[in-house]
Amino acid sequence: MRRGPWHQFGDKSQRLALEQLQAGLGVGVILSPRNLASHKATEYAAQYHNLGADVLIDHQFYNPAFSNDVLSTYPINQYRVNISDLHQISDIDLTDFTSQLRITHRDISANGVIAPAVIYQAGSDQCIELNTRLFNAAKTVGDELGIPTYATVVLGRSVSSSSQAMGNILSSVTALNSDGWYYG
């Protein structure tokens, strides 16, 4: 990942990112599917790349049950379900999830993969297991596309009240074969 300022804006501010990059301010843009339809993300990504910027996409799985019309334009939208259902994702569905994730990253010519992840909660080994599976799916995409994969770390409030929980979660995240970490 390039060092320097990165831009992350909603749908109404993508032109601001372009203006900033045209002025030589910033090294990359993180796209948000919650705010930008898939076809627009592809269009803007091409413009950002033409200005020499790197492009990543944060699928923002922190609240997997969140839905809006814009999200439905992305292939992995079908996996935005409540967290208890997501914990039950089958290996077959995870393979499909991986394929859908690959499509988006290929379409925007991503410079890296930010692994989708749910919020880590204290005492929830299920969250650790699920995020490990989601990371492995993202890692497969990154390896196949020849780009780095970043493990996502989003800590719930319950984690901050326990240093043991914090240690367990951070230990499991840093044990992943990632190229870096993305703190949401």
C-alpha positions in Angstrom: 0.0 0.0 0.0 1.3 3.4 -0.9 2.1 5.8 1.8 0.3 9.1 1.8 -3.2 10.5 2.0 -6.0 8.2 0.9 -9.5 9.5 0.0 -12.7 7.8 1.0 -15.9 9.6 0.2 -19.6 9.0 -0.5 -21.3 9.1 -3.9 -21.7 12.9 -3.9 -18.0 13.5 -3.2 -16.2 11.3 -5.9 -15.6 14.5 -7.9 -13.8 15.9 -4.8 -11.5 12.9 -4.8 -10.8 13.6 -8.5 -10.1 17.2 -7.9 -7.8 16.4 -5.0 -5.9 13.9 -7.1 -5.7 16.3 -10.1 -4.1 18.8 -7.7 -1.5 16.2 -6.7 -3.1 15.5 -3.3 -3.4 11.9 -2.3 -2.1 8.6 -3.5 -5.3 6.5 -3.5 -9.0 6.1 -3.1 -11.0 3.6 -1.1 -14.4 3.1 -2.7 -17.5 2.4 -0.7 -20.2 0.1 -2.2 -22.7 1.6 0.2 -22.5 4.9 -1.6 -21.5 4.1 -5.2 -23.2 1.7 -7.7 -20.9 -0.9 -9.2 -20.8 0.6 -12.7 -20.0 4.1 -11.2 -17.2 2.5 -9.1 -15.7 1.0 -12.2 -15.9 4.4 -14.0 -14.4 6.4 -11.2 -11.7 3.7 -10.6 -10.5 4.1 -14.2 -10.3 7.9 -13.7 -8.4 7.5 -10.5 -6.0 5.1 -12.0 -5.4 7.5 -15.0 -4.4 10.1 -12.4 -1.8 7.6 -10.9 -3.8 6.7 -7.8 -4.3 3.3 -6.3 -7.8 2.0 -5.8 -9.2 -0.2 -3.1 -12.8 -1.1 -2.2 -14.1 -1.6 1.4 -17.1 -3.8 1.2 -18.1 -2.7 4.7 -19.3 -6.0 5.9 -19.2 -4.7 9.5 -23.0 -4.7 9.4 -23.7 -7.5 6.9 -27.5 -7.1 7.1 -27.4 -3.5 6.0 -29.0 -3.1 2.6 -29.8 -0.3 0.1 -30.4 -0.1 -3.6 -26.8 0.7 -4.4 -25.4 -2.4 -2.7 -27.6 -4.6 -4.9 -25.4 -3.6 -7.9 -22.5 -5.6 -6.4 -22.1 -9.4 -7.0 -21.5 -10.2 -3.3 -24.7 -8.4 -2.1 -26.5 -11.8 -1.8 -24.2 -12.5 1.1 -25.3 -9.5 3.0 -27.4 -11.3 5.5 -27.8 -11.2 9.3 -24.7 -12.2 11.1 -26.1 -15.5 12.5 -26.8 -16.6 8.9 -23.4 -15.4 7.7 -21.8 -17.6 10.5 -23.4 -20.6 8.8 -22.0 -19.9 5.3 -21.3 -23.2 3.6 -18.0 -24.0 1.8 -19.9 -24.0 -1.5 -21.3 -20.5 -0.8 -17.9 -19.3 0.3 -16.4 -20.4 -3.0 -19.1 -18.4 -4.8 -18.5 -15.5 -2.5 -14.8 -15.6 -3.5 -15.8 -15.6 -7.2 -18.1 -12.7 -6.7 -15.4 -10.8 -4.8 -12.9 -11.5 -7.6 -15.3 -9.9 -10.2 -15.5 -6.6 -8.4 -11.8 -6.4 -7.8 -11.0 -7.3 -11.4 -13.6 -4.7 -12.7 -12.1 -1.8 -10.8 -8.5 -3.0 -11.3 -8.0 -2.9 -7.6 -4.5 -2.5 -6.2 -5.3 -4.6 -3.2 -8.0 -6.5 -1.5 -9.5 -5.3 1.8 -10.9 -8.5 3.3 -14.6 -8.3 4.2 -15.1 -8.8 8.0 -17.8 -8.5 10.6 -17.3 -6.6 13.9 -15.1 -8.6 16.4 -16.9 -9.1 19.7 -15.4 -10.1 23.0 -15.9 -13.8 23.7 -17.1 -14.6 20.2 -14.9 -17.3 18.7 -17.5 -17.5 15.9 -16.6 -13.9 14.8 -12.9 -14.9 14.7 -13.7 -18.1 12.7 -16.0 -16.2 10.3 -13.5 -13.4 9.7 -10.8 -16.0 9.2 -12.9 -17.7 6.5 -13.8 -14.3 4.9 -10.1 -13.3 5.0 -9.1 -16.6 3.3 -11.6 -15.9 0.5 -10.1 -12.5 0.0 -6.6 -13.8 0.2 -7.5 -16.3 -2.6 -8.7 -13.3 -4.7 -5.6 -11.3 -3.9 -3.2 -14.1 -4.8 -5.0 -14.9 -8.0 -5.0 -11.2 -9.1 -1.4 -10.8 -7.9 -2.3 -8.0 -5.4 -1.9 -7.6 -1.6 -4.6 -8.6 0.8 -5.3 -6.6 3.9 -7.1 -8.1 7.0 -9.9 -5.9 8.3 -10.0 -5.2 12.0 -13.2 -3.6 13.4 -13.5 -4.0 17.1 -16.9 -3.9 18.9 -17.3 -2.0 22.2 -17.2 -5.3 24.2 -13.6 -5.8 23.1 -12.4 -2.5 24.4 -13.5 -3.4 27.9 -11.3 -6.5 28.2 -7.6 -6.5 27.5 -7.7 -10.3 27.3 -10.4 -10.2 24.6 -8.4 -7.5 22.8 -5.3 -9.6 23.0 -7.0 -12.7 21.7 -8.6 -11.0 18.8 -5.5 -9.0 17.8 -3.4 -12.2 18.1 -5.8 -14.1 15.7 -5.8 -11.2 13.2 -2.1 -10.7 13.2 -1.6 -14.5 12.7 -3.4 -14.3 9.4 -1.2 -14.4 6.3 -2.0 -10.8 5.4 0.0 -8.2 3.7 -1.2 -5.6 6.2 -4.2 -4.5 8.2 -7.1 -2.2 7.6 -8.8 -0.7 10.6 -12.4 0.2 10.0 
